[in-house]
């Protein structure tokens, strides 16, 4: 009897759905944040969902390129959050010398609202600190109100556009000193 093999999250534990039966793991789920290879077969669906999410945010503009190659560029660190080995969230840091830009933060929709985005952000910041970084910057869309609230609660403040970003009514740039 084969199962669907997909996962969903709720506020208390990870559930594995198998032919409609609920199987609760005998031990608490293991949450691990780590640098990861964006080309791993189990990560590719997460990147595809991220790309789809970004495409849906603004149908008038071409979506930003989110490819394995862009995530493997020099000075780019790609991280995942895995629960019992399954990738549920990701983010990347691009080192620009005097600051690190955080990009491609994404949490699977079924796992939102449980603090995983906050924990992913904290893991990325720890990684930046561990390499001597002192400033992080990011750009997010004005339609991403949950993301803006997350960043503001984490101490990010609005700043001028930086790097390739330009003034736009549909985006906000933010920064935080570490």
C-alpha positions as YAML, in Angstrom:
chain: A
units: angstrom
residues:
- id: 1
  name: UNK
  ca: [0.00, 0.00, 0.00]
- id: 2
  name: UNK
  ca: [1.85, 3.11, -1.24]
- id: 3
  name: UNK
  ca: [1.32, 6.51, 0.32]
- id: 4
  name: UNK
  ca: [1.26, 9.99, -1.04]
- id: 5
  name: UNK
  ca: [4.48, 10.75, 0.79]
- id: 6
  name: UNK
  ca: [3.82, 14.47, 1.13]
- id: 7
  name: UNK
  ca: [4.16, 16.45, 4.30]
- id: 8
  name: UNK
  ca: [2.09, 19.11, 6.00]
- id: 9
  name: UNK
  ca: [2.83, 21.12, 9.09]
- id: 10
  name: UNK
  ca: [0.67, 22.20, 11.96]
- id: 11
  name: UNK
  ca: [1.44, 24.25, 15.04]
- id: 12
  name: UNK
  ca: [2.56, 21.28, 17.13]
- id: 13
  name: UNK
  ca: [4.27, 18.62, 15.05]
- id: 14
  name: UNK
  ca: [5.03, 17.43, 11.56]
- id: 15
  name: UNK
  ca: [2.45, 15.05, 10.18]
- id: 16
  name: UNK
  ca: [3.17, 12.42, 7.55]
- id: 17
  name: UNK
  ca: [0.07, 11.73, 5.49]
- id: 18
  name: UNK
  ca: [-0.09, 8.22, 4.09]
- id: 19
  name: UNK
  ca: [-3.29, 7.09, 2.36]
- id: 20
  name: UNK
  ca: [-5.32, 9.26, 4.72]
- id: 21
  name: UNK
  ca: [-3.86, 7.71, 7.87]
- id: 22
  name: UNK
  ca: [-2.02, 9.91, 10.31]
- id: 23
  name: UNK
  ca: [1.29, 8.55, 11.48]
- id: 24
  name: UNK
  ca: [2.86, 10.52, 14.32]
- id: 25
  name: UNK
  ca: [6.61, 10.00, 14.66]
- id: 26
  name: UNK
  ca: [7.54, 8.30, 17.94]
- id: 27
  name: UNK
  ca: [10.06, 11.03, 18.75]
- id: 28
  name: UNK
  ca: [9.92, 14.80, 18.34]
- id: 29
  name: UNK
  ca: [10.85, 15.99, 14.86]
- id: 30
  name: UNK
  ca: [14.41, 17.09, 14.28]
- id: 31
  name: UNK
  ca: [14.81, 20.66, 12.96]
- id: 32
  name: UNK
  ca: [18.20, 21.39, 11.35]
- id: 33
  name: UNK
  ca: [19.44, 24.60, 9.69]
- id: 34
  name: UNK
  ca: [22.49, 24.10, 7.48]
- id: 35
  name: UNK
  ca: [24.33, 25.22, 4.38]
- id: 36
  name: UNK
  ca: [23.00, 23.06, 1.59]
- id: 37
  name: UNK
  ca: [23.46, 22.32, -2.11]
- id: 38
  name: UNK
  ca: [20.57, 23.89, -4.06]
- id: 39
  name: UNK
  ca: [21.01, 21.21, -6.74]
- id: 40
  name: UNK
  ca: [20.03, 18.32, -4.49]
- id: 41
  name: UNK
  ca: [16.99, 16.50, -5.87]
- id: 42
  name: UNK
  ca: [14.99, 17.02, -2.66]
- id: 43
  name: UNK
  ca: [15.62, 20.79, -2.76]
- id: 44
  name: UNK
  ca: [14.66, 21.39, -6.40]
- id: 45
  name: UNK
  ca: [10.88, 21.27, -5.69]
- id: 46
  name: UNK
  ca: [11.36, 23.90, -2.94]
- id: 47
  name: UNK
  ca: [13.19, 26.18, -5.39]
- id: 48
  name: UNK
  ca: [10.46, 25.62, -7.99]
- id: 49
  name: UNK
  ca: [7.81, 26.63, -5.45]
- id: 50
  name: UNK
  ca: [9.86, 29.70, -4.51]
- id: 51
  name: UNK
  ca: [10.07, 30.69, -8.17]
- id: 52
  name: UNK
  ca: [6.31, 30.21, -8.57]
- id: 53
  name: UNK
  ca: [5.64, 32.27, -5.46]
- id: 54
  name: UNK
  ca: [7.81, 35.14, -6.73]
- id: 55
  name: UNK
  ca: [6.14, 34.93, -10.15]
- id: 56
  name: UNK
  ca: [2.68, 35.20, -8.58]
- id: 57
  name: UNK
  ca: [3.60, 38.29, -6.54]
- id: 58
  name: UNK
  ca: [3.86, 40.60, -9.51]
- id: 59
  name: UNK
  ca: [2.45, 39.33, -12.78]
- id: 60
  name: UNK
  ca: [3.49, 42.54, -14.58]
- id: 61
  name: UNK
  ca: [7.23, 42.05, -14.14]
- id: 62
  name: UNK
  ca: [9.38, 39.07, -15.09]
- id: 63
  name: UNK
  ca: [10.13, 37.08, -11.93]
- id: 64
  name: UNK
  ca: [13.61, 37.23, -10.49]
- id: 65
  name: UNK
  ca: [15.83, 34.42, -11.65]
- id: 66
  name: UNK
  ca: [15.93, 31.69, -9.04]
- id: 67
  name: UNK
  ca: [18.07, 28.96, -10.52]
- id: 68
  name: UNK
  ca: [20.45, 26.45, -9.07]
- id: 69
  name: UNK
  ca: [23.24, 28.25, -10.92]
- id: 70
  name: UNK
  ca: [22.36, 31.61, -9.33]
- id: 71
  name: UNK
  ca: [22.41, 29.97, -5.88]
- id: 72
  name: UNK
  ca: [25.82, 28.39, -6.54]
- id: 73
  name: UNK
  ca: [27.53, 31.67, -7.47]
- id: 74
  name: UNK
  ca: [30.73, 32.71, -5.68]
- id: 75
  name: UNK
  ca: [30.07, 34.55, -2.42]
- id: 76
  name: UNK
  ca: [26.56, 33.01, -2.19]
- id: 77
  name: UNK
  ca: [25.58, 30.78, 0.72]
- id: 78
  name: UNK
  ca: [22.38, 28.75, 0.37]
- id: 79
  name: UNK
  ca: [20.76, 27.36, 3.53]
- id: 80
  name: UNK
  ca: [17.80, 25.13, 4.26]
- id: 81
  name: UNK
  ca: [15.68, 24.29, 7.26]
- id: 82
  name: UNK
  ca: [14.95, 20.58, 7.32]
- id: 83
  name: UNK
  ca: [12.57, 18.68, 9.55]
- id: 84
  name: UNK
  ca: [13.50, 15.02, 9.78]
- id: 85
  name: UNK
  ca: [15.55, 15.48, 6.62]
- id: 86
  name: UNK
  ca: [12.80, 17.13, 4.56]
- id: 87
  name: UNK
  ca: [13.54, 20.69, 3.35]
- id: 88
  name: UNK
  ca: [10.73, 23.05, 4.43]
- id: 89
  name: UNK
  ca: [12.37, 26.47, 4.15]
- id: 90
  name: UNK
  ca: [15.34, 28.13, 2.50]
- id: 91
  name: UNK
  ca: [17.25, 31.36, 2.16]
- id: 92
  name: UNK
  ca: [20.49, 32.66, 0.75]
- id: 93
  name: UNK
  ca: [23.13, 35.23, 1.62]
- id: 94
  name: UNK
  ca: [25.17, 37.02, -1.03]
- id: 95
  name: UNK
  ca: [28.38, 38.60, 0.29]
- id: 96
  name: UNK
  ca: [29.00, 42.02, -1.27]
- id: 97
  name: UNK
  ca: [32.01, 42.84, 0.91]
- id: 98
  name: UNK
  ca: [30.68, 45.58, 3.18]
- id: 99
  name: UNK
  ca: [27.28, 43.87, 3.59]
- id: 100
  name: UNK
  ca: [25.54, 40.56, 2.96]
- id: 101
  name: UNK
  ca: [22.27, 40.61, 1.06]
- id: 102
  name: UNK
  ca: [19.69, 38.10, 2.25]
- id: 103
  name: UNK
  ca: [17.64, 36.70, -0.62]
- id: 104
  name: UNK
  ca: [15.20, 33.98, -1.54]
- id: 105
  name: UNK
  ca: [13.72, 33.50, 1.93]
- id: 106
  name: UNK
  ca: [10.90, 30.99, 1.52]
- id: 107
  name: UNK
  ca: [8.84, 28.76, 3.81]
- id: 108
  name: UNK
  ca: [6.46, 26.16, 2.41]
- id: 109
  name: UNK
  ca: [2.91, 27.52, 2.73]
- id: 110
  name: UNK
  ca: [1.77, 24.57, 4.89]
- id: 111
  name: UNK
  ca: [4.51, 25.43, 7.41]
- id: 112
  name: UNK
  ca: [3.93, 29.17, 7.77]
- id: 113
  name: UNK
  ca: [2.81, 30.77, 11.01]
- id: 114
  name: UNK
  ca: [4.94, 28.52, 13.23]
- id: 115
  name: UNK
  ca: [8.04, 30.66, 13.52]
- id: 116
  name: UNK
  ca: [10.06, 28.80, 10.90]
- id: 117
  name: UNK
  ca: [10.66, 32.01, 8.90]
- id: 118
  name: UNK
  ca: [12.00, 33.73, 12.03]
- id: 119
  name: UNK
  ca: [14.27, 30.78, 12.76]
- id: 120
  name: UNK
  ca: [15.48, 30.67, 9.13]
- id: 121
  name: UNK
  ca: [16.27, 34.40, 9.31]
- id: 122
  name: UNK
  ca: [18.18, 33.89, 12.59]
- id: 123
  name: UNK
  ca: [20.14, 30.98, 11.06]
- id: 124
  name: UNK
  ca: [21.13, 33.14, 8.07]
- id: 125
  name: UNK
  ca: [22.21, 35.95, 10.42]
- id: 126
  name: UNK
  ca: [24.29, 33.48, 12.49]
- id: 127
  name: UNK
  ca: [25.98, 32.34, 9.29]
- id: 128
  name: UNK
  ca: [26.77, 35.95, 8.32]
- id: 129
  name: UNK
  ca: [28.20, 36.63, 11.80]
- id: 130
  name: UNK
  ca: [30.31, 33.45, 11.68]
- id: 131
  name: UNK
  ca: [32.06, 34.74, 8.56]
- id: 132
  name: UNK
  ca: [32.70, 38.18, 10.05]
- id: 133
  name: UNK
  ca: [29.75, 39.99, 8.46]
- id: 134
  name: UNK
  ca: [28.48, 43.03, 10.32]
- id: 135
  name: UNK
  ca: [25.63, 44.30, 8.11]
- id: 136
  name: UNK
  ca: [22.76, 42.52, 6.37]
- id: 137
  name: UNK
  ca: [20.44, 44.05, 3.81]
- id: 138
  name: UNK
  ca: [17.42, 42.76, 1.95]
- id: 139
  name: UNK
  ca: [14.72, 43.78, -0.48]
- id: 140
  name: UNK
  ca: [11.13, 42.63, -0.20]
- id: 141
  name: UNK
  ca: [7.88, 43.40, -1.95]
- id: 142
  name: UNK
  ca: [5.29, 45.73, -0.43]
- id: 143
  name: UNK
  ca: [2.69, 42.97, -0.98]
- id: 144
  name: UNK
  ca: [4.62, 40.67, 1.37]
- id: 145
  name: UNK
  ca: [3.20, 42.14, 4.58]
- id: 146
  name: UNK
  ca: [4.06, 39.06, 6.67]
- id: 147
  name: UNK
  ca: [7.68, 39.29, 5.54]
- id: 148
  name: UNK
  ca: [7.86, 43.01, 6.32]
- id: 149
  name: UNK
  ca: [6.46, 42.38, 9.81]
- id: 150
  name: UNK
  ca: [8.96, 39.54, 10.37]
- id: 151
  name: UNK
  ca: [11.90, 41.72, 9.36]
- id: 152
  name: UNK
  ca: [10.74, 44.69, 11.44]
- id: 153
  name: UNK
  ca: [10.26, 42.47, 14.54]
- id: 154
  name: UNK
  ca: [13.79, 41.11, 13.95]
- id: 155
  name: UNK
  ca: [15.24, 44.63, 14.06]
- id: 156
  name: UNK
  ca: [15.45, 45.52, 10.37]
- id: 157
  name: UNK
  ca: [14.91, 49.15, 9.41]
- id: 158
  name: UNK
  ca: [14.08, 50.61, 6.04]
- id: 159
  name: UNK
  ca: [17.01, 51.91, 4.05]
- id: 160
  name: UNK
  ca: [17.80, 53.36, 0.65]
- id: 161
  name: UNK
  ca: [17.97, 51.01, -2.32]
- id: 162
  name: UNK
  ca: [21.33, 49.26, -2.59]
- id: 163
  name: UNK
  ca: [23.22, 47.19, -5.15]
- id: 164
  name: UNK
  ca: [21.05, 46.40, -8.15]
- id: 165
  name: UNK
  ca: [17.86, 47.55, -6.43]
- id: 166
  name: UNK
  ca: [16.19, 50.77, -7.54]
- id: 167
  name: UNK
  ca: [13.48, 52.94, -6.01]
- id: 168
  name: UNK
  ca: [10.16, 51.20, -6.66]
- id: 169
  name: UNK
  ca: [6.65, 51.62, -5.32]
- id: 170
  name: UNK
  ca: [6.38, 47.82, -5.11]
- id: 171
  name: UNK
  ca: [9.47, 47.09, -3.01]
- id: 172
  name: UNK
  ca: [11.15, 48.03, 0.26]
- id: 173
  name: UNK
  ca: [14.83, 47.80, 1.15]
- id: 174
  name: UNK
  ca: [15.81, 47.07, 4.75]
- id: 175
  name: UNK
  ca: [19.02, 46.63, 6.73]
- id: 176
  name: UNK
  ca: [20.25, 45.49, 10.11]
- id: 177
  name: UNK
  ca: [23.60, 45.86, 11.82]
- id: 178
  name: UNK
  ca: [24.73, 42.61, 13.43]
...
